[in-house]
């Protein structure tokens, strides 16, 4: 999948989706299908109409949903961030705390961006997801 420049998290998130553990009618062999599947699970399990979607999604991700595998141990989160950086960075404890405090909100934002990107791609080809 040719994701937009500077979006290493898109490919990472796509690779973390685990539809094989679920009974779904959603086509999950494509990246767009897998991300749509994650949002199907989110809406079925957690989202309530009228809630802030990013905050709700971050809270849901923090509950470790079974349809997407994200790191949740501090060292694993920091290692993921380090692997996504183009240049290694020595971080202070305060910077690490900020990363860890915002991690699920950040990942929720990236999932929403990825969903939006796939929806735009589908629209440009006249496909419904």
RAURDA-V554171 format. One line per field, one symbol per residue. ss: DSSP state (a for helix, b for strand, c for the rest). A space follows every 10 residues. Layout:
ss = ???
This chain:
ss = cccccccaaa aaaaaabcaa accccccccc aaaaaaaaaa aaaaaccccc ccaaaaaaaa aacccccbcc cccaaaaaaa aaaacccccc ccaaaaaaaa aaaaaaaaaa aaaaaaaaaa aaaaacccc
